[in-house]
């Protein structure tokens, strides 16, 4: 049996396969570029825009996290360089490139984050206390039986 003739006969029977036979490769390549855009290029562009906005909105007094993992406070801002003070030692001021800063936290945000963390801690403690009381009640019921 000649499979080439069989394949040719089935392609002629279906008009749609003739369309995809001619343009299928082009459609797949275009689809691949569309997927690459939505999974690789677009998220990268969004991240770059977010970082540029963050660096543009920095102000003196903001707490920053550097790419090397150090936390510091911005003392002075230049064109491409910022001076960051590390630790409680006022003499430890280091100039660094803006691109070395990975995150910026405003003083107001720091207070709000500390308050939210305290509320979460209190809620967790209350939950554990309720769990402990429930366990004690079960043990007391067992002891009474």
Secondary structure, 3 states (H helix, E strand, C coil): CCHHHHHHHHHHHCHHHHHHHHHHHHHHHHHHHHHHHHHHHHHHHHHHHHHHHHHHCCCCCCEEEECCCCEEEEEEECCCEEEEEECCCCCCEEEEEHHHEEEEECHHHHHHHHHHHHHHHHHHHHHHHHHHHHHHHHHHHHHHC
